[in-house]
């Protein structure tokens, strides 16, 4: 199915309530359709502060993605942004009555279901894409992330944990709304059981439970079952989709990540925006007739005509 060529918003408004993963505080989120393209804009209703979903407003990135403006923080925004971006809804007013969005079941699936029930409608104009023309890369020791030229949006992610229950996982896909719903949206956030006490001592994961996260012990997940055999790497890709929404426009490129996380995802978005000579605006989102082959050892890309 070809990508949408027109800007999109919701057909009717949605309200979802729940508790924050880290704060364990209640929060209600109202998604309000807009009449013209204006991007994704949060509104903190107690103060009236409007915070655009932009990478230059990203603040605390420890175990979640946070926007900060005029002393107001909005934490754990990545799952909602991921669902919206994955379903190509890029123009919306998001009213939030607390400082952390609900964790719900730990995935983007409840947001996806609500968006599909509300429906999507087109706005006037053409959808504009940021197309990578030259590589942009962020490195931190053995961890790295980069964006390379590609006609479409393709994600390639590798995680590598020093416990057998997780170990090394990798996944690659070209993103479409259908593949997002089927392969990424339901993947839940995860952590290691050995990290929980340390996180809570820092005021994090206070609302976490087996109902909203996958917890990996030394012998495997403590949850009854996994939704996917490689649910952990799929959730990292879900987070990546949400964090890339902070570019403010849909991306066309191949994004490769190795042992990355929110901080590196956002750093890549910031680096792309800071290097306008490495990308260009385009309204052409049709994929080229190219096959990509995965080479795990060096994560190199080889393109050949189909």
Residue pairs with C-beta under 8 A, 6 or more apart in sequence:
1 176
1 177
1 178
2 285
2 286
3 88
3 127
3 176
3 250
3 285
3 286
4 88
4 122
4 127
5 126
5 127
5 283
5 285
6 122
6 123
6 124
6 125
6 126
6 127
7 37
7 90
7 91
7 122
7 123
7 124
7 125
7 126
7 127
8 88
8 89
8 90
8 91
8 120
8 121
8 122
8 123
8 127
9 33
9 34
9 89
9 91
9 92
9 120
9 121
9 123
10 31
10 32
10 33
10 89
10 92
10 115
10 118
10 119
10 120
10 121
11 33
11 118
11 119
11 120
11 121
12 33
12 118
12 119
13 30
13 31
13 32
13 33
13 118
14 30
14 31
14 114
14 115
14 117
14 118
15 28
15 29
15 30
15 31
16 28
16 29
16 31
16 102
16 104
16 110
16 111
16 114
17 26
17 27
17 28
17 29
17 102
18 26
18 27
18 102
18 103
18 104
19 25
19 26
19 27
19 102
19 103
19 207
20 27
20 75
20 76
20 98
20 99
20 100
20 101
20 102
20 103
20 207
21 64
21 76
21 100
21 103
21 106
21 189
21 205
21 207
21 208
21 212
21 213
22 63
22 64
22 75
22 76
22 100
22 203
22 204
22 205
22 206
22 207
22 208
23 75
23 98
23 99
23 100
23 206
23 207
24 206
24 207
25 98
25 99
25 100
25 207
26 98
27 96
27 97
27 98
27 99
27 100
27 101
27 102
28 96
28 97
28 98
29 80
29 94
29 95
29 96
29 97
29 101
29 102
30 94
30 95
30 96
31 92
31 93
31 94
31 95
31 114
31 115
31 118
32 92
32 93
32 94
32 95
33 92
33 93
33 121
34 91
34 92
34 93
34 123
35 123
36 91
36 123
36 124
37 91
37 123
37 124
37 125
38 91
38 93
39 52
39 53
39 54
39 90
39 91
39 248
40 52
40 53
40 81
40 84
40 90
40 91
40 92
40 94
40 245
41 50
41 51
41 52
41 53
41 92
41 93
41 94
42 50
42 51
42 52
42 53
42 67
42 74
42 77
42 94
42 95
42 96
43 49
43 50
43 51
43 93
43 94
43 95
43 96
44 50
44 51
44 72
44 74
44 96
44 97
44 99
45 95
45 96
45 97
46 97
46 98
47 70
47 72
49 69
49 70
49 72
50 69
51 57
51 67
51 68
51 69
51 72
51 74
52 248
53 67
53 77
53 81
53 245
53 246
53 248
54 67
54 246
54 248
55 246
55 247
55 248
55 266
55 269
55 270
55 273
56 270
56 273
57 67
57 68
57 69
58 65
58 66
58 67
58 68
58 246
58 266
58 270
59 66
59 67
59 68
59 73
60 66
60 68
60 73
60 75
61 261
61 262
61 263
61 266
62 204
62 262
62 263
63 199
63 204
63 205
63 262
64 75
64 76
64 77
64 78
64 262
65 75
65 76
65 77
65 78
65 81
65 239
65 242
65 243
65 246
65 262
65 265
65 266
66 73
66 74
66 75
66 76
66 77
67 73
67 74
67 77
68 74
72 99
73 99
74 96
74 99
74 100
74 101
75 99
75 100
75 101
76 100
76 101
76 103
77 101
77 242
78 239
78 242
78 243
78 262
79 101
79 103
79 104
79 107
79 108
79 111
79 189
79 238
79 239
79 242
80 94
80 101
80 108
80 111
80 242
81 241
81 242
81 243
81 245
81 246
82 108
82 111
82 184
82 185
82 238
82 239
82 241
82 242
82 245
83 108
83 111
83 112
83 115
83 185
83 242
84 90
84 92
84 111
84 115
84 245
85 241
85 242
85 244
85 245
85 250
86 108
86 112
86 175
86 177
86 180
86 181
86 184
86 185
86 238
86 241
87 112
87 115
87 116
87 120
87 177
87 180
87 181
88 120
88 177
88 250
89 115
89 120
90 127
90 245
90 249
90 250
91 123
103 189
103 207
103 208
103 212
103 213
104 110
104 111
104 212
105 188
105 211
105 212
106 188
106 189
106 211
106 212
106 213
106 214
107 185
107 186
107 187
107 188
107 189
107 227
107 235
107 238
108 184
108 185
108 186
108 238
108 242
109 185
109 186
112 180
112 181
112 185
126 283
127 250
127 283
127 285
128 249
128 281
128 282
128 283
129 249
129 250
129 251
129 252
129 281
129 282
129 283
129 284
129 285
130 247
130 249
130 250
130 251
130 252
130 272
130 279
130 280
130 281
131 149
131 251
131 252
131 253
131 279
131 280
131 281
131 282
132 147
132 148
132 149
132 150
132 251
132 252
132 253
132 254
132 272
132 278
132 279
133 149
133 278
133 279
133 280
134 149
134 275
134 277
134 278
134 279
135 146
135 147
135 148
135 149
135 278
136 146
136 147
136 268
136 271
136 272
136 275
136 278
136 279
137 144
137 145
137 146
137 147
137 271
138 144
138 145
138 146
138 264
138 267
138 268
138 271
140 264
142 258
142 259
143 258
143 259
143 260
143 261
143 264
144 257
144 258
144 259
144 260
144 264
145 255
145 256
145 257
145 258
145 260
145 264
145 265
145 267
145 268
146 255
146 256
146 257
146 268
147 251
147 253
147 254
147 255
147 268
147 272
148 253
148 254
148 255
148 256
148 301
149 253
149 254
150 252
150 253
150 254
150 292
151 252
151 286
151 287
151 288
151 290
152 174
152 175
152 252
152 285
152 287
152 288
153 174
153 175
153 250
153 251
153 252
153 253
153 255
154 172
154 173
154 174
154 175
154 253
154 254
154 255
154 292
155 172
155 173
155 174
155 175
155 237
155 240
155 241
155 254
155 255
155 257
156 170
156 171
156 172
156 254
156 255
156 256
156 257
156 294
156 299
157 170
157 171
157 172
157 233
157 236
157 237
157 240
157 256
157 257
157 258
157 260
158 168
158 169
158 170
158 233
158 257
158 258
158 259
158 296
158 299
159 166
159 168
159 169
159 170
159 232
159 233
159 236
159 259
160 167
160 168
160 258
160 259
161 167
161 168
161 192
161 216
161 232
163 192
163 216
163 218
164 218
165 216
165 217
165 218
165 219
165 220
165 221
166 192
166 216
166 232
169 230
169 232
169 233
170 233
170 296
171 230
171 233
171 234
171 237
172 294
173 179
173 183
173 184
173 237
174 287
175 241
180 241
183 234
184 234
184 235
184 237
184 238
184 241
185 238
186 227
186 228
187 227
187 228
187 231
187 232
187 234
187 235
187 237
187 238
188 212
188 213
188 214
188 227
188 231
188 235
189 212
189 213
189 214
189 235
190 213
190 214
190 215
190 216
190 231
190 232
190 235
191 199
191 205
191 208
191 213
191 214
191 215
191 216
192 215
192 216
192 217
193 215
193 216
193 217
193 218
193 222
194 218
196 205
196 208
196 215
199 205
199 208
200 206
205 213
210 222
210 223
214 221
214 223
214 226
214 231
214 232
215 221
215 222
215 223
216 222
216 232
228 234
236 257
236 260
236 261
239 261
239 262
239 265
240 255
240 257
240 260
240 265
243 262
243 265
243 266
243 269
244 251
244 255
244 265
244 268
244 269
246 266
246 269
247 269
247 272
247 273
250 285
251 272
252 282
252 285
253 279
254 292
254 301
255 268
256 299
256 301
257 264
257 265
258 299
272 278
272 279
289 305
289 306
290 303
290 304
290 305
290 306
291 303
291 304
291 306
292 301
292 302
292 303
293 301
293 302
293 304
295 301
295 302
